[in-house]
Amino acid sequence: MSIWWSLHLRREAASVPLARRLLLGTMETAGVDPDVSHDLSVALSEACANAVEHGGDAATEDYRVTAFINGDTCRIEVTDSGPGFRDRAHRPKRPGRSATPDPAPPPPMAAPAPAQAEHGRGLFLIEALTDHVRYRDRTGRRGAVVSFDKILKWKEGVPLMAS
């Protein structure tokens, strides 16, 4: 089975739940285990919130979300038109995590924000909830791409998986 969709969204807070609901609906229809769907929806919400908050200036009004289900893997990419990761220090790989280094340095690794903080947990949550995370600058343009993969588990008796 292979499913993909792509959205171009306005950099507005209201776009985040729209992307999350579309992902959850796709996962439900495909028969993905609800716990896996929940993890992906939280990671997507954090990536979208970062794109809304940091993904551009007054002239950039949108960002893009693309989701792919191919076999037992879901990959999600969130692309914005912000400053990217170029000016940030190198992010060391966290022990036990799979992260792909790119020529452009990814964002700096920071300790997770305190539980009471309203900001600063997004990238940490994405890494904690998914199996592989990649941070990169857009090629030949301003902007950042955050992509992450999750191995899917399926509910019993899923019609789409039988075909």
N, C-alpha and C positions, 0 to 999 in steps of 0.2 A: 504494500500500500504506500502511496505517495500523495501527500497533500501539501499545498503551499498557498500562502496568501500574502499580500503586501498592502500596507496602508500608508497614505500620506496624511499626516495629522497636523493640525495647527498647534503651535507651541502654547497651549493653554491647559490649565489643570484639568479641565473637563475631558480632555482627550485620553487621559490615563485610564479611567474606568472603561471607556469605550474599547480600547485595545485589550484590556484585561477580559472583558465580557466576551469579545470575539474569540480570544484564545480559549477561554473556558468552554464556550459553546462548541468549538472545533474539537477540543479534547473529549468532551462528553459524547459527541456524535461519533467520534472515532473509537470510543470505548476505552480510553486511557484511564488507568487507576486514579481515583479522585485525589489521593495524597500526592501523586506525581503532578497532577494538574494544578493542585494548590501551590506546590513549590514553584512550578513554572510561572504561575500567575503572579506570585509575589516578586519573583526575579524580574519579570517583565514590567511590573508596576514600578519597581525601583529604577530600572533602566529608562523608562519613559519619563519618570519624574526628574531624573538627571538631565535628560534631553530638554525638557521644558524649562528647567531652571538654569542650566549652564550651556545649552546647545545653540546659542547664537546671540546676535545683537538685535537692535530694533529693526534692522532691515530683513532679518531672517524670520519667517513666520511659521515654518513647518519643520517636521522631522519625519523619518520613515521607519516603519516597523515591518519586518518581514519574518514570517515563520514558515519553517519547512518540517514536515514529518516525512521521514524516509525510512521505511522499515521500522526498526525499534528505537530510532533516535529522533529527537526534536531539536532543531537548531533555531534560535531566535537571534535576529540582528536588529539593533536600533542604531540608526545613523542620523547624525545632526549636522548642523553647519556652524558650530561654535569654534572656539579656538583650538580644539583638539587636545592632544596630549603632548605636543612638541616641547612645551616649556616646563614640563614637570620632570622631577627626578625619576630615575629608574626604579621600578617596583620589583623588589626581589620576589622570587617564587615562594609561596607559602608551603611549608612542609606538608606533604600528602595531597597537594592540589595539583591538578594538571592545568598549566597555563602556558600558552604559546608565546614566546618572545617575538617581537617584531622589530624591524629596523628603527621605527620611531619609539622612543621610550614611553611605556605606559604610565598611568598615574602613580603617584607615590603610594606606597603601602602605609597605611595608618592603622593604629589600633582601633578596634570598634569603638564607636562613640558610647558614652555612658548611657545606660538604659533610659534615663530621663531626658536625654538630648532629643531635639526635634529634627536634627540634621546630622549627616555624617555616617550613616550606616548602610547606604545603598550598595556600594561596591562590595562591601563585606558580606551583605546578605546574598547578593548575586553569586558570589564565590561559594558561600556556604550551602546554597540550595541547588546548585547545578554541578555537573560532572566536569566540564571543561569551559574555561572562560578565556576570551581573547580580547585585548584592547589594542586598537590601532588608530592611526590617523587616516583620513580619507586620502586616496591617491590622487595627487594633482589638484586638490581642492581643500578649502578650509573644512574642518569638521572632524568628528570622531565616530568610530564604529565600535560598539560593544556587542560582541556576539557570545552566545553561550549555548552549550549542548546539555541535554539530559537524556539518559537512557530511559525508555518508556517501559512501564509495566501495564498489562492489559487486564481488564475485567474478564471474568469467565464468559464464554459464549458470545463473543463480540462478532456481530454479523460482518463488519467490514474486514476483519482479519481472516474470516473463512473464505473470502473470495480471492 
